[in-house]
């Protein structure tokens, strides 16, 4: 039973880490397309949040799996994310379009995070990270809606 809990902690951290990596990729890919300074600042802050949480996960992960590192997005996913953003912003680089794309990603993060919170049993430290991730994503939805 103890091993199962360890695995659930690792799985939860892996999924949230992947979400953070996807968020960092997406914010990196759109930041140079944004001209509005307040919107750019919001996206930069999102990137920093994802980066900080990914680093926290990397530190905590070692307690559960000292032989490995948290999962990242693979090169194919990074390429597909970049390509999708490039195609969708080819003719429309408006705040509304970029906000819409980011909202789609953030909503996927909320769904995944909520599923993890609702269906897993894990240590308080891991639960706090997942809860923090979900709450930040939910807050980002409210901020991004202002740019639709």
Secondary structure by P-SEA (a helix, b strand, c coil): caaaaaaaaaaaaaaaaaaaaaaaaaaaacccccccaaaaaaaaaaaaaaaaaaaaaaaaccccccccccccccaaaaaaaaaaaaaaacccccaaaaaaaaaaaaaaaaaaaaaaaacccccaaaaaaaaaaaaaaaaaaaaaaaac
